[in-house]
């Protein structure tokens, strides 16, 4: 009989925390990269908020599509590593949650602006 500790024990939590740390490091690196524009970006001109948001949403959608395809391949019995499937699903989930938080902040800002007296 398999114990509960062997399925989701400290090793699994450590792995999730490592993935979270990696995601946070990548986000910080992206923030630093966007703070210092490259010469190519300056020549191209500033992108609008709508373009940036559109790109981010497309990226999240692509991540979810990739996770779905990997899951379907695994369910059909194709040779797909379960760790790769789970990682893709977690990345898609984190991307979706981040997008949801951004949406909530945007709605909150919109409500604050709309409630300001003129």
Phi, psi and omega in degrees: 000138181271131179278159180296324182296331182282339181277307184235040185289196184299328179298320178292320179292320178299318181296317179296319179294324177295317178298318179298316179297319179296319180296317179296321177297318179295320178296319178295319179296320178294321179296319178294320181293322180284337178288328179248094183294145178277161178303325179295321180291325179292323180291327182287331181102161182290142177268152182278164178299321180297320178295316179297316180295319179298317179297317180296317180294321177296322179296316178296318180297318178296321178297319179292321178296318179296319179295321178295317180295318178296318179297316180296320178298318180294318180294330178283351178093011178289162182283091179228133180291128182297326179296322178294320179296312182294321179296316179297320179293320179293319178297319178295320179295316179295319177299318179294316180298319179296318178297320178297319178294320177297317178299316180298319178294320179296318178296319178297316178296319179298315179297320179297317180294318182292334181271358178288139176287148182274000000 
